Amino acid sequence: MEFTHFDDKGNAYMVDVSGKDVTHRVAIAEGTIAVSREVMDAVLGHKVKKGDVMTVAQVAGIMGTKRTSDLIPMCHPLSLTNAAVTFEVDEEACEIKAICRAVTEGKTGVEMEALTGVSVALLTIYDMCKAIDKRMVIREIHLVEKSGGKSGEFRF
């Protein structure tokens, strides 16, 4: 396998996508944060002193998708046509799953944007709840599916 972000001399560079076709591209990523019962109760009861955890994390995740190229060195800046972050709460297991869907019409995929959106949303939950309990665990951040582009469809 050849690395695409290095030239034949080992120098890092951004891949040239100028010859690629513009296509409709969608990526969905997800990840989970496991929290204590105390954190779960505080989040669901809107008792966290820093504010509404889920709303702030949702906005942070969307903002994260838009800043991906500022964080990941070889990512192309993309003009997203849509970014959404949603949550699935498993109150019994004390877990919150973040799901991010990113969409663009472009020459390169939005996988990194979806993964960044999930990561930022989960990190925001951690940040807002760490005063209650620092033992939260973020895990299983992964790409669930993607479509568009030369490589076509992917499903985890």
Order of alpha helices (4+ residues) and beta strands (2+ residues): beta-alpha-alpha-alpha-beta-beta-alpha-beta-beta
